Amino acid sequence: MSSKFYITTALHYVNAEPHIGHAYETILGDVLCRYFRLFGHDVHFLTGVDEHGQKIVEAAAKSGCTPQQHCDILADRFREVWERLSIKPDVFFRTTNPQHKKFVQDILTKLNNQGDIYSANYSGWYCTPDERFWTDKDVVDGKCPTCGRPVEHLTEKNYFFRMSNHQKWLLEWIDSHPDFIKPESRKNEVLGFLKQPLGDLCISRPHSRLAWGIPLPFDTDYVTYVWFDALLNYLSATEIHKAEGFTPDLWPADLHLIGKDILTTHAVYWPTMLHAAGYEPPKTIFAHGWWLIDGGKMSKSVGNVIKPLDMVEKYGADAFRYVLMREMTPGQDATFSEEAFIKRYNTDLANDLGNLYSRLAKLWSSIRHETIPGAGTYQTGADFPSENLEKLKETVHQAILNFNPNLAIATLIGFVGELNELVQREKLWQDPASKRIYISSCLTALGEVARLLEPVMPIKMAKLRFLTHECRPESLFPRIEVKPKPTPPPAPPASGGEKNSSPSGGEEPSAAQSDEISIDEFARVDLRVGKVIKARRLENSDKLLVLKIEEGGGVRQIVAGIAKSYDPATLAGRSVVFVANLKPAKLRGEWSHGMILAASDGERHFIVAPEQSVESGSKVK
Ligand code: MSP
């Protein structure tokens, strides 16, 4: 039976062209949609643009057009980029849509009539780019605490939403709906914020200062605060959908995907607005992490903004989608570099996936005319990858129910690795006709992998699915050759000995030191803190435990050889440190996505853990 699944991204500001952060969020939405559809849900996907407010007025003035003209141009640009990235929303929402404007005004009228809105004089520090007021204690050296730009002191009459009336309800809602804010670390952040009394929300801007917004229905000298307008889009879209005669009813939304920077607006302002207006909150708000460049924020002034279309032109949309999904665990930050991009592409797509297809296609073509009954059926058993395709599908399904395509992909690529090992182990190229059952079974399995990867790489995987029946030669993912960087000229001999000399007096490191690694090599190991939520013994093994570990952005399974030192019943709730980017491996039929660190005295193991409680997902350096 299909059930509706309504998913949204944030609405992106049209003050600039789409960048990698916008692209990641929208690709994540599209990938999840395609997976949920594959697993039988009736999916409705909304993305779009946030068009009102000061930022847009400034951007329009810079480009010499009216705000509306500017929005029309940028909205088209976003649409075009999403199309090039194979992103297919059901609705591309614009907040300048007249039906939306009317909906916002209707909600404001309702709240005003029921006494949820009042006017008052307000004095505070105003940050124009962020369009929000701050109090004396918020402001840092005369600057906005979030964007660091100068603030100005203003006193003016404004309208306020009685958000404070809904604090108690919100706390109860969060408590009784464990899936409402994800990941867990973000929920704790919101709960921390709600420890302080919640203020009321200023929801107006004087028309004299900002005209580009939705007029307040009860006082046209004011326009609506851009967040109050934009947050209502998710709901107004469903009312428009209903008014146009479509079913099913989409509300409450199943999943709002947002970035960690807009958590408070979504997990505090938004549900209280809905509650006041008589609507149920969405089922889940999921805050993803940020793409960083060289460990810092992307910024126009630094000139390190990554534009999605530059990547698509160089590497293709499918590869871009794949690498973004593969390199970021939803919920955590990740660092983008073109070097890491190419490395990931070459390892997973060129070497593992593309190469497996080429080998199998060649083998099958060499024997295809000799018909043997049973060819084409998947064989399981001791000699064959023990992974059964149903189980593979179930693992992917579970990862998707946890909104974690990253884990789904890692599992699938791990399985491709097993198929490659099988080709090697059984030496399928030696007398292939006698091994046709293996070859055809591997092709069937590869076809299934393609089906399960199609949500991530819609074009190439549809092709691969077809090719696993055709078996014609095709280089799906040609290897990207990177020109070696020119080696720097040798350093001049150290004068005076001090600066460049080794402890033994300026000689080259000896061969005995050659197993040293550089700091860059060490930095490639992604060590993270996690919390054990469940542990059990692995059947028929006296050494291995299967651990479910909460890692901030989801849950991963790790098989650990600590059964002789730990009773699984004592492990739930314990912190561990684990290697997060280890290639997944199967141990006695169970997938292990990483490795936990433990000290050993030869007999016993001692789990390595942070000295004090620290959030799951935190990096260990
Ligand atoms: N317009 C508001 C959202 C209103 S939703 C009713 C807004 N727009 S934004 O364009 O600034 O950001 C849109 C989304 O992109 C946010 O979820 C934000 O977190 C995300 N990203 C912006 N930069 C990002 C990265 N560098 N990395 C990942 N996502 C980030 O906020």
Residues whose N, C-alpha, C, O or C-beta is under 5 A from the ligand:
A	BS01	MSP	A10 L11 H12 Y13 G21 H22 D50 A230 L231 I258 G259 K260 D261 I262 G289 W290 W291
